[in-house]
Amino acid sequence: MAELYIPRAHSNSWYEHLATLQAGYYYPWNSEIGERNGEQAFLELIEEYKGQAVNVLEVGCGHGELALSIADRYGHVTAYDRIPSYIELANKSKDDTGAGNVEFLCYDAQNPELHQTTLPARTDSVDLIICRRGPLHWIEDAARVCRDGAWIVALNPMEEPIPAWSSKLPHLLHFENSGRHTGTGSIHQSVENRLHQAGLTLHSGWSFDVPETFGSTHELYRMITWGLPPRKIPSYEDIRYKLDAIFDRYGEKDGIVLRHCRFLWRAQIHKSK
Ligand SMILES: C[S@@+](CC[C@H](N)C(=O)[O-])C[C@H]1O[C@@H](n2cnc3c(N)ncnc32)[C@H](O)[C@@H]1O
């Protein structure tokens, strides 16, 4: 039997496939995430750079939720993503909110043929680059688009331990195949490497590792099957008995507990005159 092709999570083809399964980029499960998990710290950090003269560039904006939620505190926000349906959704939300200072672009910053990364902004035009849970390739072109003294603030998923119960499930549903699994190794190291290659240095980095609790087998099923081709995987009913057994053996008081890990970091652009 031919082996089933599963795109690597967070590859271009994975996002293209995900866009056919759900409208916009979001986690489709309900869970309880512990406090101080990095997401709020990221929002607070970008607030430190607010100002009506600040020109923001958001990388990999998904369906535009972040750009629209911060727009009134900044001069102008340009946000881009390579998935057309995400940008369509972003523009619809923009029409609803009337945010006149946000521009959404459907744009791929990477040209695989030329092995080149080009951010959609003019040289010396950006004061703040933000990226929430997005890729890292854009770092290569960050210094060009930024003004002297500009900041980069980013939040990246950090590799989480593979839960012991993962191997109790059919191979396709192993944790490593879920979109939740980053498979990136040390994100801290990857960020440092990318910055170094671009002639930049990390100013600060913070790691967050808190519990995330899945209270039902159904929500756990949603997580492990996220981004997988629905017609090729066992249905919830088919594997419910396995999920029940996992809850019986590995569940804590409120359900199955995973780690929710994030790396928050910032870097400053210093341009030599
Ligand atoms: C993990 S999602 C995060 C979306 C959003 N920032 C959020 O917090 O919900 C990463 C996004 O980066 C986009 N992306 C990845 N590589 C890209 C590229 N080369 N050019 C533009 N967008 C890209 C993907 O399409 C995806 O929407």
The ligand as an ORCA input file, in Angstrom:
! r2SCAN-3c Opt
* xyz 0 1
  C       1.602     29.738     12.798
  S       0.799     30.797     11.675
  C       0.554     32.226     12.697
  C      -0.520     33.149     12.207
  C      -0.735     34.396     13.097
  N       0.481     35.159     13.238
  C      -1.301     34.037     14.448
  O      -0.666     34.333     15.466
  O      -2.408     33.457     14.497
  C       2.154     31.283     10.632
  C       1.716     32.034      9.394
  O       2.888     32.395      8.670
  C       2.579     32.336      7.284
  N       3.816     32.209      6.500
  C       4.730     31.225      6.563
  N       5.713     31.426      5.659
  C       5.408     32.569      5.009
  C       6.028     33.323      3.954
  N       7.144     32.895      3.365
  N       5.448     34.461      3.533
  C       4.291     34.885      4.094
  N       3.637     34.209      5.092
  C       4.196     33.075      5.539
  C       1.666     31.127      7.176
  O       0.897     31.158      5.995
  C       0.840     31.242      8.467
  O      -0.379     31.902      8.256
*
